[in-house]
Amino acid sequence: MRDFTYIGLPARVVFGSGTIARLPDEVGRLGIRRAMVLTTPHQEAEGREIAAMLGESAAHLFTGATMHTPVSVTEAALKLVRDQRIDGFVAIGGGSTTGLAKALALRTDLPQLIVPTTYAGSEMTPVVGETADGEKVTRSDPAILPETVIYDVDLTLGLPPAITGTSGVNAMAHAVEALYAQNRNPITDLMAIEALGTLYHALPVVVAAPGDKDARADALYGAWLCGICLGAVGMALHHKLCHALGGMFDLPHSELHTVILPHALAYNAPAIPEVMARLRDTFGSDDPARALYDLAGRIGAKRALAELGMPESGIDAATDRALANPYWNPRPLERAALRQLIADAYAGNPPSPG
């Protein structure tokens, strides 16, 4: 018998094809009259289209969102929120833009509407990771959770294959850790397995045929479920490592998660036999960690931290950081084994058996 607590997080989800047309009505439903539209510099054109759709309800376009949610960027946007009398946020893009919206909502308690264009999944969580002085700190608060999310499969059709693949594996990392999180529960287990199976089969298809709308819909559906899992349960070694490495070396977010995921799963494998059995069935592989490593290869993702820009001297520093104030993890963190994990990930080696 398993004891558990499950809390369903309140969020309105609009999913389908062409659903962006419902944006003005959804913004009105939230009572937003002076919206700040948020994007990265690369998605300014999409931000302008969103602002045009909102008309007079779009008070300002902020295009400075960037990965790892630097506090300096949030503070710059926050000044404009006050100056422009902003009463809500509309973010279009991936995890960088969503992170900025969440950081602003945490400080202002204003409503958010998120339009994801990647598979990041962070739009479904009450968690934000913010970076300052080379360190990434995670914060959790109900005010961080977006009120409404519009998933439009059509907006993902132009996502480049390279970003598609790593964004999808990043989503899978949320579901993998949900299966062995300290506060796992039967509901998130069901969603995690469904999400992992869907993404495992969909990602190679959308990378090879980016215009395959059915595969894109499957990938977005799987990413949504992964995001729910991340929002409902805690984090463990995988996310601790990624937060440490991302903050220390400013490594690209989804690519970093793609590199680390197989190694973190292999590390924990001896402590989670039931989870590994379910993953063997889900992936159709005797070695789920190697299956994830091979999946990264099939979608053309980089598999070495060295390729992402991490210096070899960072292996020991990252080991020290990961051991400082560690997250709960099913297998205790052992320095030698943890260093080997990071060294394998640095070199791009297949994951070492746990």
LORO-836377 format. One record per residue (C-alpha): residue number from 1; residue in one letter; y, x negated, z negated. Coordinates in nm, 2 decimals, decimal comma, m for minus. Layout:
% LORO-836377
BAFI / k / r / y / x / z
BAFI / NUM / A / Y / X / Z
...
//
This chain:
% LORO-836377
BAFI / k / r / y / x / z
BAFI / 1 / M / 0,00 / 0,00 / 0,00
BAFI / 2 / R / 0,34 / m0,13 / 0,09
BAFI / 3 / D / 0,66 / m0,05 / m0,10
BAFI / 4 / F / 0,98 / m0,05 / 0,11
BAFI / 5 / T / 1,33 / 0,09 / 0,14
BAFI / 6 / Y / 1,47 / 0,20 / 0,47
BAFI / 7 / I / 1,84 / 0,28 / 0,54
BAFI / 8 / G / 1,94 / 0,43 / 0,88
BAFI / 9 / L / 2,28 / 0,29 / 0,97
BAFI / 10 / P / 2,53 / 0,54 / 1,11
BAFI / 11 / A / 2,63 / 0,47 / 1,47
BAFI / 12 / R / 2,68 / 0,68 / 1,78
BAFI / 13 / V / 2,49 / 0,55 / 2,08
BAFI / 14 / V / 2,56 / 0,67 / 2,44
BAFI / 15 / F / 2,29 / 0,52 / 2,67
BAFI / 16 / G / 2,24 / 0,56 / 3,04
BAFI / 17 / S / 2,37 / 0,49 / 3,39
BAFI / 18 / G / 2,74 / 0,56 / 3,46
BAFI / 19 / T / 2,81 / 0,63 / 3,09
BAFI / 20 / I / 3,13 / 0,42 / 3,10
BAFI / 21 / A / 3,29 / 0,73 / 3,25
BAFI / 22 / R / 3,27 / 0,89 / 2,90
BAFI / 23 / L / 3,48 / 0,61 / 2,75
BAFI / 24 / P / 3,81 / 0,81 / 2,73
BAFI / 25 / D / 3,64 / 1,10 / 2,56
BAFI / 26 / E / 3,46 / 0,87 / 2,31
BAFI / 27 / V / 3,78 / 0,69 / 2,23
BAFI / 28 / G / 3,95 / 1,03 / 2,17
BAFI / 29 / R / 3,66 / 1,14 / 1,95
BAFI / 30 / L / 3,73 / 0,84 / 1,72
BAFI / 31 / G / 4,10 / 0,94 / 1,70
BAFI / 32 / I / 4,22 / 0,62 / 1,86
BAFI / 33 / R / 4,57 / 0,65 / 2,01
BAFI / 34 / R / 4,67 / 0,28 / 2,03
BAFI / 35 / A / 4,37 / 0,08 / 2,12
BAFI / 36 / M / 4,34 / m0,30 / 2,15
BAFI / 37 / V / 4,11 / m0,38 / 2,43
BAFI / 38 / L / 3,92 / m0,70 / 2,36
BAFI / 39 / T / 3,75 / m0,94 / 2,61
BAFI / 40 / T / 3,68 / m1,31 / 2,67
BAFI / 41 / P / 3,91 / m1,49 / 2,92
BAFI / 42 / H / 3,63 / m1,46 / 3,18
BAFI / 43 / Q / 3,62 / m1,09 / 3,15
BAFI / 44 / E / 3,99 / m1,01 / 3,17
BAFI / 45 / A / 3,94 / m0,81 / 3,49
BAFI / 46 / E / 3,69 / m0,58 / 3,32
BAFI / 47 / G / 3,93 / m0,55 / 3,03
BAFI / 48 / R / 4,21 / m0,44 / 3,27
BAFI / 49 / E / 3,97 / m0,18 / 3,41
BAFI / 50 / I / 3,90 / m0,05 / 3,07
BAFI / 51 / A / 4,27 / m0,03 / 2,99
BAFI / 52 / A / 4,34 / 0,16 / 3,31
BAFI / 53 / M / 4,07 / 0,41 / 3,22
BAFI / 54 / L / 4,23 / 0,47 / 2,88
BAFI / 55 / G / 4,59 / 0,50 / 3,02
BAFI / 56 / E / 4,84 / 0,55 / 2,74
BAFI / 57 / S / 4,57 / 0,50 / 2,48
BAFI / 58 / A / 4,55 / 0,13 / 2,56
BAFI / 59 / A / 4,83 / m0,04 / 2,37
BAFI / 60 / H / 4,73 / m0,41 / 2,42
BAFI / 61 / L / 4,48 / m0,63 / 2,61
BAFI / 62 / F / 4,36 / m0,93 / 2,41
BAFI / 63 / T / 4,15 / m1,18 / 2,62
BAFI / 64 / G / 4,10 / m1,46 / 2,37
BAFI / 65 / A / 3,75 / m1,37 / 2,23
BAFI / 66 / T / 3,52 / m1,68 / 2,21
BAFI / 67 / M / 3,18 / m1,77 / 2,09
BAFI / 68 / H / 3,10 / m1,81 / 1,72
BAFI / 69 / T / 3,40 / m1,59 / 1,63
BAFI / 70 / P / 3,65 / m1,86 / 1,51
BAFI / 71 / V / 3,87 / m1,74 / 1,23
BAFI / 72 / S / 4,18 / m1,88 / 1,40
BAFI / 73 / V / 4,12 / m1,65 / 1,70
BAFI / 74 / T / 4,08 / m1,35 / 1,47
BAFI / 75 / E / 4,40 / m1,43 / 1,28
BAFI / 76 / A / 4,59 / m1,45 / 1,61
BAFI / 77 / A / 4,46 / m1,11 / 1,72
BAFI / 78 / L / 4,53 / m0,97 / 1,37
BAFI / 79 / K / 4,90 / m1,05 / 1,40
BAFI / 80 / L / 4,91 / m0,85 / 1,73
BAFI / 81 / V / 4,73 / m0,56 / 1,56
BAFI / 82 / R / 5,02 / m0,53 / 1,32
BAFI / 83 / D / 5,29 / m0,59 / 1,57
BAFI / 84 / Q / 5,15 / m0,34 / 1,82
BAFI / 85 / R / 5,05 / m0,08 / 1,56
BAFI / 86 / I / 4,69 / m0,08 / 1,68
BAFI / 87 / D / 4,47 / 0,19 / 1,54
BAFI / 88 / G / 4,13 / 0,10 / 1,69
BAFI / 89 / F / 3,94 / m0,15 / 1,90
BAFI / 90 / V / 3,76 / m0,12 / 2,24
BAFI / 91 / A / 3,55 / m0,43 / 2,32
BAFI / 92 / I / 3,37 / m0,50 / 2,64
BAFI / 93 / G / 3,14 / m0,80 / 2,69
BAFI / 94 / G / 2,88 / m0,98 / 2,49
BAFI / 95 / G / 2,84 / m1,12 / 2,14
BAFI / 96 / S / 3,17 / m1,31 / 2,15
BAFI / 97 / T / 3,38 / m1,00 / 2,21
BAFI / 98 / T / 3,18 / m0,79 / 1,98
BAFI / 99 / G / 3,21 / m1,05 / 1,71
BAFI / 100 / L / 3,59 / m1,04 / 1,73
BAFI / 101 / A / 3,60 / m0,66 / 1,71
BAFI / 102 / K / 3,38 / m0,67 / 1,40
BAFI / 103 / A / 3,59 / m0,94 / 1,24
BAFI / 104 / L / 3,90 / m0,74 / 1,30
BAFI / 105 / A / 3,74 / m0,42 / 1,17
BAFI / 106 / L / 3,63 / m0,60 / 0,86
BAFI / 107 / R / 3,99 / m0,69 / 0,79
BAFI / 108 / T / 4,15 / m0,36 / 0,89
BAFI / 109 / D / 3,88 / m0,09 / 0,85
BAFI / 110 / L / 3,99 / 0,04 / 1,20
BAFI / 111 / P / 3,73 / 0,21 / 1,42
BAFI / 112 / Q / 3,55 / 0,02 / 1,70
BAFI / 113 / L / 3,40 / 0,12 / 2,03
BAFI / 114 / I / 3,18 / m0,14 / 2,19
BAFI / 115 / V / 3,07 / m0,16 / 2,55
BAFI / 116 / P / 2,80 / m0,43 / 2,58
BAFI / 117 / T / 2,75 / m0,61 / 2,91
BAFI / 118 / T / 2,48 / m0,85 / 2,78
BAFI / 119 / Y / 2,17 / m0,81 / 2,55
BAFI / 120 / A / 2,33 / m0,97 / 2,24
BAFI / 121 / G / 2,25 / m0,67 / 2,02
BAFI / 122 / S / 2,52 / m0,75 / 1,76
BAFI / 123 / E / 2,69 / m0,42 / 1,83
BAFI / 124 / M / 2,42 / m0,25 / 1,62
BAFI / 125 / T / 2,47 / m0,46 / 1,31
BAFI / 126 / P / 2,70 / m0,46 / 1,00
BAFI / 127 / V / 2,70 / m0,84 / 1,02
BAFI / 128 / V / 2,95 / m1,09 / 1,16
BAFI / 129 / G / 2,92 / m1,47 / 1,17
BAFI / 130 / E / 3,26 / m1,65 / 1,16
BAFI / 131 / T / 3,33 / m2,01 / 1,21
BAFI / 132 / A / 3,59 / m2,23 / 1,05
BAFI / 133 / D / 3,60 / m2,61 / 0,99
BAFI / 134 / G / 3,27 / m2,66 / 1,16
BAFI / 135 / E / 3,08 / m2,42 / 0,95
BAFI / 136 / K / 2,95 / m2,07 / 1,04
BAFI / 137 / V / 2,94 / m1,82 / 0,76
BAFI / 138 / T / 2,78 / m1,48 / 0,78
BAFI / 139 / R / 2,93 / m1,17 / 0,62
BAFI / 140 / S / 2,78 / m0,82 / 0,58
BAFI / 141 / D / 2,98 / m0,51 / 0,51
BAFI / 142 / P / 2,95 / m0,14 / 0,62
BAFI / 143 / A / 3,30 / m0,17 / 0,76
BAFI / 144 / I / 3,17 / m0,42 / 1,02
BAFI / 145 / L / 2,94 / m0,17 / 1,19
BAFI / 146 / P / 3,09 / m0,03 / 1,51
BAFI / 147 / E / 3,13 / 0,35 / 1,51
BAFI / 148 / T / 3,03 / 0,40 / 1,88
BAFI / 149 / V / 2,84 / 0,20 / 2,14
BAFI / 150 / I / 2,83 / 0,28 / 2,51
BAFI / 151 / Y / 2,54 / 0,13 / 2,69
BAFI / 152 / D / 2,58 / 0,15 / 3,07
BAFI / 153 / V / 2,30 / m0,01 / 3,26
BAFI / 154 / D / 2,53 / m0,04 / 3,57
BAFI / 155 / L / 2,75 / m0,29 / 3,38
BAFI / 156 / T / 2,46 / m0,53 / 3,34
BAFI / 157 / L / 2,36 / m0,54 / 3,71
BAFI / 158 / G / 2,61 / m0,83 / 3,78
BAFI / 159 / L / 2,50 / m1,04 / 3,48
BAFI / 160 / P / 2,40 / m1,38 / 3,62
BAFI / 161 / P / 2,03 / m1,46 / 3,59
BAFI / 162 / A / 2,09 / m1,76 / 3,36
BAFI / 163 / I / 2,29 / m1,55 / 3,11
BAFI / 164 / T / 2,05 / m1,26 / 3,15
BAFI / 165 / G / 1,75 / m1,46 / 3,04
BAFI / 166 / T / 1,89 / m1,63 / 2,73
BAFI / 167 / S / 2,08 / m1,32 / 2,62
BAFI / 168 / G / 1,74 / m1,14 / 2,63
BAFI / 169 / V / 1,56 / m1,40 / 2,43
BAFI / 170 / N / 1,84 / m1,41 / 2,18
BAFI / 171 / A / 1,78 / m1,03 / 2,14
BAFI / 172 / M / 1,41 / m1,10 / 2,09
BAFI / 173 / A / 1,48 / m1,33 / 1,81
BAFI / 174 / H / 1,63 / m1,04 / 1,61
BAFI / 175 / A / 1,31 / m0,85 / 1,64
BAFI / 176 / V / 1,07 / m1,14 / 1,58
BAFI / 177 / E / 1,24 / m1,21 / 1,24
BAFI / 178 / A / 1,25 / m0,84 / 1,16
BAFI / 179 / L / 0,87 / m0,84 / 1,16
BAFI / 180 / Y / 0,86 / m1,09 / 0,87
BAFI / 181 / A / 1,19 / m1,03 / 0,69
BAFI / 182 / Q / 1,19 / m0,99 / 0,32
BAFI / 183 / N / 1,30 / m0,63 / 0,34
BAFI / 184 / R / 1,09 / m0,53 / 0,65
BAFI / 185 / N / 0,97 / m0,18 / 0,67
BAFI / 186 / P / 0,75 / 0,04 / 0,89
BAFI / 187 / I / 1,03 / 0,18 / 1,10
BAFI / 188 / T / 1,18 / m0,16 / 1,20
BAFI / 189 / D / 0,82 / m0,29 / 1,26
BAFI / 190 / L / 0,77 / m0,01 / 1,52
BAFI / 191 / M / 1,11 / m0,08 / 1,69
BAFI / 192 / A / 1,05 / m0,45 / 1,69
BAFI / 193 / I / 0,71 / m0,44 / 1,86
BAFI / 194 / E / 0,84 / m0,19 / 2,11
BAFI / 195 / A / 1,14 / m0,40 / 2,18
BAFI / 196 / L / 0,95 / m0,73 / 2,21
BAFI / 197 / G / 0,70 / m0,59 / 2,45
BAFI / 198 / T / 0,96 / m0,43 / 2,67
BAFI / 199 / L / 1,18 / m0,75 / 2,69
BAFI / 200 / Y / 0,89 / m0,99 / 2,73
BAFI / 201 / H / 0,79 / m0,80 / 3,05
BAFI / 202 / A / 1,14 / m0,71 / 3,17
BAFI / 203 / L / 1,32 / m1,04 / 3,15
BAFI / 204 / P / 1,13 / m1,23 / 3,42
BAFI / 205 / V / 1,18 / m0,93 / 3,65
BAFI / 206 / V / 1,56 / m0,91 / 3,60
BAFI / 207 / V / 1,60 / m1,29 / 3,64
BAFI / 208 / A / 1,41 / m1,28 / 3,97
BAFI / 209 / A / 1,56 / m0,96 / 4,09
BAFI / 210 / P / 1,89 / m0,90 / 3,91
BAFI / 211 / G / 1,96 / m0,57 / 4,10
BAFI / 212 / D / 1,63 / m0,41 / 3,98
BAFI / 213 / K / 1,79 / m0,12 / 3,79
BAFI / 214 / D / 1,47 / 0,00 / 3,62
BAFI / 215 / A / 1,40 / m0,35 / 3,48
BAFI / 216 / R / 1,77 / m0,37 / 3,37
BAFI / 217 / A / 1,74 / m0,04 / 3,19
BAFI / 218 / D / 1,42 / m0,17 / 3,01
BAFI / 219 / A / 1,60 / m0,49 / 2,91
BAFI / 220 / L / 1,90 / m0,30 / 2,78
BAFI / 221 / Y / 1,68 / m0,06 / 2,59
BAFI / 222 / G / 1,48 / m0,34 / 2,43
BAFI / 223 / A / 1,80 / m0,52 / 2,34
BAFI / 224 / W / 1,94 / m0,21 / 2,17
BAFI / 225 / L / 1,62 / m0,18 / 1,96
BAFI / 226 / C / 1,64 / m0,55 / 1,87
BAFI / 227 / G / 2,00 / m0,50 / 1,75
BAFI / 228 / I / 1,89 / m0,21 / 1,53
BAFI / 229 / C / 1,62 / m0,43 / 1,37
BAFI / 230 / L / 1,87 / m0,71 / 1,30
BAFI / 231 / G / 2,11 / m0,45 / 1,14
BAFI / 232 / A / 1,84 / m0,30 / 0,92
BAFI / 233 / V / 1,67 / m0,60 / 0,77
BAFI / 234 / G / 1,76 / m0,95 / 0,66
BAFI / 235 / M / 1,75 / m1,29 / 0,83
BAFI / 236 / A / 1,52 / m1,59 / 0,78
BAFI / 237 / L / 1,48 / m1,95 / 0,90
BAFI / 238 / H / 1,55 / m1,88 / 1,27
BAFI / 239 / H / 1,90 / m1,74 / 1,21
BAFI / 240 / K / 1,97 / m2,00 / 0,94
BAFI / 241 / L / 1,90 / m2,28 / 1,18
BAFI / 242 / C / 2,10 / m2,12 / 1,46
BAFI / 243 / H / 2,40 / m2,06 / 1,24
BAFI / 244 / A / 2,39 / m2,42 / 1,11
BAFI / 245 / L / 2,35 / m2,58 / 1,45
BAFI / 246 / G / 2,60 / m2,35 / 1,62
BAFI / 247 / G / 2,87 / m2,41 / 1,36
BAFI / 248 / M / 2,81 / m2,79 / 1,34
BAFI / 249 / F / 2,79 / m2,87 / 1,71
BAFI / 250 / D / 2,96 / m2,57 / 1,88
BAFI / 251 / L / 2,64 / m2,50 / 2,09
BAFI / 252 / P / 2,62 / m2,20 / 2,32
BAFI / 253 / H / 2,49 / m1,90 / 2,12
BAFI / 254 / S / 2,22 / m1,73 / 2,33
BAFI / 255 / E / 2,09 / m2,06 / 2,47
BAFI / 256 / L / 2,06 / m2,20 / 2,11
BAFI / 257 / H / 1,86 / m1,90 / 2,00
BAFI / 258 / T / 1,64 / m1,94 / 2,30
BAFI / 259 / V / 1,56 / m2,30 / 2,21
BAFI / 260 / I / 1,50 / m2,24 / 1,84
BAFI / 261 / L / 1,29 / m1,92 / 1,85
BAFI / 262 / P / 0,95 / m2,06 / 1,94
BAFI / 263 / H / 0,98 / m2,34 / 1,69
BAFI / 264 / A / 1,09 / m2,12 / 1,40
BAFI / 265 / L / 0,80 / m1,88 / 1,47
BAFI / 266 / A / 0,55 / m2,16 / 1,49
BAFI / 267 / Y / 0,68 / m2,30 / 1,15
BAFI / 268 / N / 0,63 / m1,96 / 0,99
BAFI / 269 / A / 0,30 / m1,88 / 1,16
BAFI / 270 / P / 0,07 / m1,99 / 0,87
BAFI / 271 / A / 0,25 / m1,76 / 0,63
BAFI / 272 / I / 0,25 / m1,44 / 0,85
BAFI / 273 / P / m0,10 / m1,39 / 0,99
BAFI / 274 / E / m0,06 / m1,02 / 1,03
BAFI / 275 / V / 0,26 / m1,06 / 1,23
BAFI / 276 / M / 0,10 / m1,32 / 1,45
BAFI / 277 / A / m0,19 / m1,09 / 1,52
BAFI / 278 / R / 0,05 / m0,81 / 1,63
BAFI / 279 / L / 0,25 / m1,06 / 1,85
BAFI / 280 / R / m0,08 / m1,18 / 2,01
BAFI / 281 / D / m0,14 / m0,83 / 2,12
BAFI / 282 / T / 0,22 / m0,77 / 2,23
BAFI / 283 / F / 0,25 / m1,09 / 2,44
BAFI / 284 / G / m0,12 / m1,10 / 2,55
BAFI / 285 / S / m0,14 / m1,46 / 2,43
BAFI / 286 / D / m0,34 / m1,64 / 2,17
BAFI / 287 / D / m0,03 / m1,85 / 2,08
BAFI / 288 / P / 0,28 / m1,62 / 2,05
BAFI / 289 / A / 0,51 / m1,92 / 1,98
BAFI / 290 / R / 0,40 / m2,10 / 2,29
BAFI / 291 / A / 0,43 / m1,77 / 2,48
BAFI / 292 / L / 0,80 / m1,76 / 2,39
BAFI / 293 / Y / 0,84 / m2,12 / 2,49
BAFI / 294 / D / 0,68 / m2,05 / 2,82
BAFI / 295 / L / 0,89 / m1,74 / 2,87
BAFI / 296 / A / 1,20 / m1,96 / 2,84
BAFI / 297 / G / 1,06 / m2,18 / 3,11
BAFI / 298 / R / 0,98 / m1,88 / 3,34
BAFI / 299 / I / 1,34 / m1,75 / 3,32
BAFI / 300 / G / 1,48 / m2,10 / 3,38
BAFI / 301 / A / 1,64 / m2,15 / 3,04
BAFI / 302 / K / 1,70 / m2,48 / 2,89
BAFI / 303 / R / 1,45 / m2,57 / 2,62
BAFI / 304 / A / 1,61 / m2,87 / 2,45
BAFI / 305 / L / 1,90 / m2,89 / 2,21
BAFI / 306 / A / 1,99 / m3,22 / 2,38
BAFI / 307 / E / 2,05 / m3,03 / 2,70
BAFI / 308 / L / 2,29 / m2,80 / 2,51
BAFI / 309 / G / 2,50 / m3,09 / 2,39
BAFI / 310 / M / 2,36 / m3,17 / 2,04
BAFI / 311 / P / 2,36 / m3,54 / 1,95
BAFI / 312 / E / 2,03 / m3,70 / 1,84
BAFI / 313 / S / 2,21 / m3,81 / 1,52
BAFI / 314 / G / 2,25 / m3,44 / 1,44
BAFI / 315 / I / 1,88 / m3,39 / 1,36
BAFI / 316 / D / 1,90 / m3,52 / 1,00
BAFI / 317 / A / 2,24 / m3,36 / 0,94
BAFI / 318 / A / 2,11 / m3,02 / 1,06
BAFI / 319 / T / 1,81 / m3,06 / 0,84
BAFI / 320 / D / 2,03 / m3,11 / 0,54
BAFI / 321 / R / 2,25 / m2,81 / 0,63
BAFI / 322 / A / 1,95 / m2,59 / 0,68
BAFI / 323 / L / 1,81 / m2,68 / 0,34
BAFI / 324 / A / 2,15 / m2,61 / 0,17
BAFI / 325 / N / 2,16 / m2,25 / 0,04
BAFI / 326 / P / 1,87 / m2,14 / 0,25
BAFI / 327 / Y / 1,79 / m1,78 / 0,35
BAFI / 328 / W / 1,48 / m1,63 / 0,22
BAFI / 329 / N / 1,18 / m1,73 / 0,44
BAFI / 330 / P / 0,81 / m1,64 / 0,43
BAFI / 331 / R / 0,72 / m2,01 / 0,43
BAFI / 332 / P / 0,90 / m2,25 / 0,19
BAFI / 333 / L / 1,13 / m2,49 / 0,36
BAFI / 334 / E / 0,98 / m2,84 / 0,36
BAFI / 335 / R / 1,20 / m3,12 / 0,46
BAFI / 336 / A / 0,95 / m3,32 / 0,67
BAFI / 337 / A / 0,82 / m3,01 / 0,86
BAFI / 338 / L / 1,17 / m2,88 / 0,91
BAFI / 339 / R / 1,29 / m3,21 / 1,05
BAFI / 340 / Q / 1,00 / m3,21 / 1,29
BAFI / 341 / L / 1,09 / m2,86 / 1,40
BAFI / 342 / I / 1,45 / m2,97 / 1,48
BAFI / 343 / A / 1,33 / m3,29 / 1,64
BAFI / 344 / D / 1,09 / m3,10 / 1,87
BAFI / 345 / A / 1,37 / m2,85 / 1,96
BAFI / 346 / Y / 1,60 / m3,14 / 2,03
BAFI / 347 / A / 1,36 / m3,30 / 2,27
BAFI / 348 / G / 1,24 / m2,98 / 2,43
BAFI / 349 / N / 0,88 / m3,03 / 2,32
BAFI / 350 / P / 0,65 / m2,73 / 2,29
BAFI / 351 / P / 0,65 / m2,60 / 1,93
BAFI / 352 / S / 0,43 / m2,79 / 1,69
BAFI / 353 / P / 0,15 / m2,59 / 1,52
BAFI / 354 / G / 0,26 / m2,47 / 1,17
//
